[in-house]
């Protein structure tokens, strides 16, 4: 079940790096809303509201209702630029969603029964995570807050793969689950050992507001 998230925003006419810097000095976050059959819309949100919303993991993966000048838009967060060392959001990219069109969203994995996994409790191993989120495709109404991964039956030296994640109705994994492409999500290894499969994610942030 999706989490309901609503944030108020203001349409803005002034664009460019100078305008964005002025907005930030006023405690606002510049943003752009794009997609659908409408032209991009430049927006501004109160920084304090965005910072509060970012405490909720669902903000990164759920449909957001944006209230703009008496109307509403449905969108998902596509990009978030942060200051490299200050607790400041510099810019947001939001993509419109339509009820009848599939969207591609990255959702988190919630691991359960880690301490009670057979390979941990009975065999003295330790859990190694290879993924913490996955990309899915679905209609907005079917968008889950997370996907649950049960590790209860996982044994020492074994891995749980993408194809073994139970998917709610209407959800498709973007990742391939066939053959060698069926990547491991989590493994149980000997304590002090290393996993044989791993993934790396790297994010970079740019202080410049390049989208205005």
C-alpha positions as CSV (number, residue, x, y, z in Angstrom):
1,X,0.0,0.0,0.0
2,X,1.4,3.3,-1.0
3,X,2.0,6.1,1.5
4,X,0.2,9.4,0.9
5,X,2.6,12.3,0.6
6,X,1.5,15.9,-0.1
7,X,3.7,19.0,-0.4
8,X,2.7,22.5,-1.2
9,X,4.6,24.3,-4.0
10,X,4.7,27.6,-5.9
11,X,5.1,28.1,-9.6
12,X,8.0,30.4,-10.4
13,X,8.8,32.5,-13.4
14,X,12.4,33.5,-12.7
15,X,14.8,30.8,-13.8
16,X,18.6,30.5,-14.0
17,X,21.4,30.1,-11.5
18,X,21.0,33.6,-10.1
19,X,17.3,33.1,-9.5
20,X,17.9,29.8,-7.9
21,X,20.5,31.2,-5.5
22,X,18.0,33.9,-4.5
23,X,15.4,31.3,-3.7
24,X,17.8,29.3,-1.6
25,X,18.6,32.4,0.4
26,X,14.9,32.8,1.0
27,X,14.7,29.3,2.4
28,X,13.2,27.8,-0.7
29,X,14.2,24.8,-2.9
30,X,14.1,25.3,-6.7
31,X,12.6,22.4,-8.6
32,X,11.3,21.4,-12.0
33,X,8.3,19.2,-12.8
34,X,8.3,17.5,-16.2
35,X,6.8,14.7,-18.2
36,X,3.4,13.8,-19.5
37,X,1.9,15.9,-22.3
38,X,2.7,19.2,-20.6
39,X,5.7,21.5,-20.7
40,X,8.1,21.6,-17.8
41,X,7.0,23.7,-14.8
42,X,9.5,25.5,-12.6
43,X,8.6,25.2,-8.9
44,X,9.8,26.3,-5.5
45,X,9.2,24.5,-2.2
46,X,9.9,25.5,1.4
47,X,13.2,24.0,2.4
48,X,12.0,23.1,5.9
49,X,9.1,21.1,4.5
50,X,11.3,19.2,2.1
51,X,13.9,18.4,4.8
52,X,11.0,17.1,7.0
53,X,9.7,14.9,4.2
54,X,13.2,13.4,3.5
55,X,13.0,11.8,7.0
56,X,10.4,9.5,5.5
57,X,12.0,6.9,3.2
58,X,8.8,6.7,1.2
59,X,9.4,10.2,-0.2
60,X,12.1,8.8,-2.5
61,X,9.9,6.1,-4.0
62,X,6.2,7.0,-3.6
63,X,3.8,9.1,-5.7
64,X,3.9,12.7,-4.4
65,X,0.9,15.0,-4.6
66,X,2.0,18.5,-5.3
67,X,-0.3,21.4,-4.5
68,X,0.4,24.3,-6.9
69,X,-1.8,27.4,-6.9
70,X,-5.1,25.7,-6.2
71,X,-4.4,22.6,-8.4
72,X,-2.7,19.3,-7.8
73,X,-0.1,17.3,-9.8
74,X,1.0,13.7,-9.2
75,X,4.7,13.1,-9.5
76,X,7.7,10.9,-8.4
77,X,11.1,12.2,-7.3
78,X,13.7,11.6,-10.0
79,X,16.7,13.5,-8.7
80,X,17.7,15.3,-5.6
81,X,20.8,17.5,-5.4
82,X,22.3,18.2,-2.0
83,X,25.0,20.5,-0.8
84,X,28.3,18.5,-0.5
85,X,28.6,19.2,3.3
86,X,25.7,21.4,4.5
87,X,22.3,19.8,5.4
88,X,20.8,21.7,2.4
89,X,18.8,20.5,-0.6
90,X,19.8,22.5,-3.7
91,X,17.4,21.2,-6.4
92,X,14.8,18.6,-7.1
93,X,13.6,17.0,-10.3
94,X,10.0,15.6,-10.3
95,X,8.3,13.6,-13.0
96,X,4.6,13.7,-13.6
97,X,2.7,10.4,-13.4
98,X,-0.6,9.4,-15.0
99,X,-3.0,6.9,-13.4
100,X,-3.1,4.8,-16.6
101,X,0.6,4.8,-17.4
102,X,3.3,2.6,-15.9
103,X,6.1,4.2,-14.1
104,X,9.6,3.0,-13.3
105,X,10.6,3.6,-9.7
106,X,13.4,2.3,-7.4
107,X,12.0,0.9,-4.2
108,X,13.8,-0.3,-1.1
109,X,14.1,-3.9,0.0
110,X,13.1,-4.7,3.6
111,X,14.8,-7.7,4.9
112,X,13.0,-9.8,7.6
113,X,14.1,-12.7,9.8
114,X,17.8,-11.8,9.5
115,X,18.6,-12.8,13.1
116,X,16.4,-15.9,12.7
117,X,17.8,-17.0,9.4
118,X,18.8,-20.7,9.5
119,X,22.3,-20.0,8.4
120,X,22.7,-17.4,11.2
121,X,20.9,-19.1,14.1
122,X,21.9,-22.7,13.4
123,X,25.1,-22.4,11.4
124,X,26.8,-19.3,12.9
125,X,27.0,-17.3,9.6
126,X,26.4,-13.7,9.0
127,X,24.2,-11.9,6.5
128,X,25.7,-10.0,3.6
129,X,23.5,-7.6,1.5
130,X,24.2,-7.2,-2.2
131,X,21.3,-5.0,-2.9
132,X,19.2,-2.6,-0.8
133,X,16.8,-1.5,-3.5
134,X,15.5,-2.6,-6.9
135,X,13.9,-0.9,-9.9
136,X,10.3,-1.9,-10.7
137,X,7.6,-1.0,-13.3
138,X,3.9,-0.7,-12.3
139,X,0.9,1.6,-12.4
140,X,0.9,4.3,-9.8
141,X,-1.9,2.6,-7.9
142,X,0.1,-0.5,-7.5
143,X,3.3,1.1,-6.3
144,X,4.5,-0.5,-3.1
145,X,6.4,1.3,-0.4
146,X,8.9,-1.5,-0.3
147,X,9.5,-5.1,-1.2
148,X,9.8,-7.6,1.6
149,X,12.6,-10.2,1.5
150,X,12.3,-13.1,3.9
151,X,15.7,-14.7,4.9
152,X,14.3,-17.2,7.4
153,X,15.3,-20.3,5.3
154,X,18.6,-19.1,3.9
155,X,21.5,-21.4,4.8
156,X,25.2,-20.8,5.2
157,X,26.9,-20.5,1.9
158,X,23.6,-19.8,0.0
159,X,22.2,-16.7,-1.6
160,X,18.7,-15.4,-2.2
161,X,18.3,-14.1,-5.8
162,X,16.1,-11.5,-7.5
163,X,13.8,-14.2,-8.9
164,X,13.0,-15.4,-5.4
165,X,11.5,-12.0,-4.3
166,X,7.7,-12.3,-4.0
167,X,6.1,-9.5,-6.1
168,X,2.7,-8.0,-5.4
169,X,0.2,-8.0,-8.3
170,X,0.9,-5.6,-11.1
171,X,4.7,-5.3,-10.2
172,X,7.5,-6.2,-12.7
173,X,11.2,-6.2,-11.9
174,X,13.3,-4.2,-14.4
175,X,16.3,-6.3,-13.6
176,X,16.7,-9.6,-15.5
177,X,16.1,-12.7,-13.4
178,X,17.2,-15.2,-16.0
179,X,20.4,-17.3,-15.9
180,X,23.5,-15.5,-14.9
181,X,21.6,-12.2,-14.7
182,X,19.6,-13.4,-11.7
183,X,21.7,-11.4,-9.3
184,X,22.0,-12.3,-5.6
185,X,20.2,-10.0,-3.2
186,X,21.6,-11.4,0.1
187,X,23.9,-14.2,1.2
188,X,24.9,-15.9,4.4
189,X,28.7,-16.3,4.7
190,X,31.1,-17.5,7.3
191,X,31.9,-14.8,9.9
192,X,34.9,-12.9,8.7
193,X,34.3,-14.2,5.2
194,X,33.5,-12.2,2.1
195,X,30.6,-12.6,-0.4
196,X,31.3,-13.6,-3.9
197,X,28.9,-11.2,-5.5
198,X,28.5,-7.5,-4.9
199,X,27.1,-4.4,-6.4
200,X,28.3,-0.8,-6.1
201,X,26.2,2.4,-6.2
202,X,27.7,5.7,-6.4
203,X,25.9,9.1,-6.3
204,X,27.4,12.4,-7.1
205,X,25.9,15.8,-6.3
206,X,26.5,19.0,-8.2
207,X,25.9,22.4,-6.4
208,X,25.2,24.1,-9.7
209,X,21.5,24.3,-10.7
210,X,22.1,23.1,-14.2
211,X,18.4,22.4,-15.0
212,X,17.3,26.1,-14.9
